[in-house]
Amino acid sequence: MLWIAQVVLALAFLQVGYLHTLRFERAMAAGPRMAWLAAVGRRNMAIIGALEVLGAGGLILPPLTRMLPWLVPLAAACLTLLMVFAIIFHIPRGEMSSVGLNAVLGLLAAFVAVGRSVIAPF
């Protein structure tokens, strides 16, 4: 279960990180669902996207390389925190579809963080 969660999270955060960093203008043109990007700004979204991509790598690369396995729960905890901040950002704006997605990703990341630090560490 933990491996499945790690792979799903890594794929999701790689996709979103790519969108946030390299496809900012295209995402802005996607319509009102992505209007929140303008409030955050291109530079801040590039930073957030880079964190998402690094987090995705931190979920998968350490166990594959058998180096620094403690990075997996750390990356998952950081992604959980990032999703908490995203929820805090989206709630006052009334963007409940974004809140739902952030909550699912955050809970999945928290599951990996606890699972890889307590239940089944590498």
Backbone torsions as a table, in degrees:
resi	resn	phi	psi	omega
1	MET	NA	-40.7	-179.2
2	LEU	-64.9	-41.6	178.9
3	TRP	-63.3	-42.0	178.1
4	ILE	-60.8	-45.9	179.0
5	ALA	-61.8	-41.5	179.7
6	GLN	-63.3	-44.0	-179.1
7	VAL	-66.9	-44.8	178.5
8	VAL	-60.0	-46.8	179.1
9	LEU	-62.6	-44.4	-178.9
10	ALA	-61.2	-45.1	178.9
11	LEU	-63.4	-42.9	179.8
12	ALA	-63.4	-46.5	-177.5
13	PHE	-73.4	-29.5	173.2
14	LEU	-64.3	-44.7	-179.7
15	GLN	-64.5	-48.3	-178.2
16	VAL	-67.7	-40.0	178.1
17	GLY	-62.7	-40.4	176.3
18	TYR	-62.1	-45.5	178.8
19	LEU	-61.2	-44.6	-177.2
20	HIS	-70.0	-31.2	-176.7
21	THR	-93.5	-50.7	-170.8
22	LEU	-101.5	-13.6	-177.6
23	ARG	-123.5	35.4	-176.0
24	PHE	-58.4	-49.9	-177.5
25	GLU	-63.7	-41.2	179.0
26	ARG	-64.0	-40.1	177.7
27	ALA	-65.1	-38.7	178.3
28	MET	-62.7	-35.0	-178.9
29	ALA	-77.0	-6.5	-176.8
30	ALA	-69.5	-12.5	176.3
31	GLY	117.2	-168.0	-173.4
32	PRO	-65.7	-22.9	179.6
33	ARG	-63.3	-27.9	-179.2
34	MET	-107.6	17.7	-178.7
35	ALA	-61.2	-25.2	-179.2
36	TRP	-62.2	-22.2	179.4
37	LEU	-59.2	-36.0	179.5
38	ALA	-63.9	-34.9	179.8
39	ALA	-68.8	-29.2	-178.8
40	VAL	-86.2	-40.6	178.7
41	GLY	94.2	153.6	-176.2
42	ARG	-61.8	-46.3	-176.8
43	ARG	-63.4	-46.6	179.0
44	ASN	-65.1	-36.7	178.2
45	MET	-67.7	-33.4	176.3
46	ALA	-63.8	-40.2	178.0
47	ILE	-65.9	-46.8	179.7
48	ILE	-62.0	-43.8	179.0
49	GLY	-62.1	-40.0	177.4
50	ALA	-63.7	-39.8	176.9
51	LEU	-63.8	-39.0	178.6
52	GLU	-64.5	-43.2	179.5
53	VAL	-67.0	-42.3	177.5
54	LEU	-63.2	-40.3	177.3
55	GLY	-62.5	-41.3	177.9
56	ALA	-61.4	-44.1	177.3
57	GLY	-63.3	-38.1	179.6
58	GLY	-67.4	-20.6	177.7
59	LEU	-80.9	-28.3	-171.0
60	ILE	-112.4	-43.0	-171.8
61	LEU	-66.1	-43.2	-178.5
62	PRO	-57.5	-46.7	179.0
63	PRO	-69.4	-31.3	179.2
64	LEU	-68.8	-36.1	-179.6
65	THR	-91.6	-9.3	-176.2
66	ARG	57.8	34.8	177.9
67	MET	-126.5	137.3	175.8
68	LEU	50.6	56.0	-177.8
69	PRO	-63.3	-19.3	178.2
70	TRP	-66.3	-13.9	178.4
71	LEU	-70.0	-24.7	-178.2
72	VAL	-62.4	-56.0	179.2
73	PRO	-65.3	-30.2	177.6
74	LEU	-66.7	-46.2	178.4
75	ALA	-61.7	-42.7	179.5
76	ALA	-64.4	-40.1	178.2
77	ALA	-65.6	-40.3	178.3
78	CYS	-66.0	-39.6	176.8
79	LEU	-66.7	-35.8	174.9
80	THR	-60.2	-47.4	179.1
81	LEU	-62.2	-40.8	177.8
82	LEU	-60.6	-40.0	179.0
83	MET	-70.3	-33.6	175.2
84	VAL	-63.0	-44.9	177.5
85	PHE	-63.9	-37.2	177.7
86	ALA	-64.2	-41.1	177.9
87	ILE	-62.9	-44.5	178.9
88	ILE	-60.9	-35.1	177.9
89	PHE	-70.3	-44.6	-171.9
90	HIS	-79.4	-29.9	-176.8
91	ILE	-58.5	-51.7	-178.7
92	PRO	-63.8	-22.4	-179.9
93	ARG	-85.3	-5.7	178.8
94	GLY	72.7	24.0	-177.5
95	GLU	-95.7	72.9	-172.3
96	MET	-68.5	-28.5	177.4
97	SER	-66.0	-37.7	176.4
98	SER	-68.6	-38.5	178.9
99	VAL	-61.6	-43.2	179.9
100	GLY	-61.4	-46.1	178.9
101	LEU	-63.6	-43.9	179.0
102	ASN	-62.7	-37.9	179.2
103	ALA	-65.6	-43.5	179.4
104	VAL	-63.3	-48.0	179.3
105	LEU	-63.8	-39.8	179.1
106	GLY	-64.3	-42.7	178.9
107	LEU	-66.8	-39.3	177.6
108	LEU	-64.8	-41.1	177.8
109	ALA	-66.0	-39.1	177.4
110	ALA	-64.4	-38.6	176.2
111	PHE	-59.3	-44.5	178.8
112	VAL	-66.7	-42.0	-179.4
113	ALA	-59.9	-47.7	179.6
114	VAL	-69.8	-43.7	-178.1
115	GLY	-61.2	-42.8	-177.3
116	ARG	-83.9	-11.7	177.3
117	SER	-101.3	-28.0	-173.9
118	VAL	-119.2	-51.5	-170.3
119	ILE	-79.3	-53.1	-176.5
120	ALA	-140.2	69.7	178.3
121	PRO	-68.4	159.0	179.2
122	PHE	-75.9	NA	NA
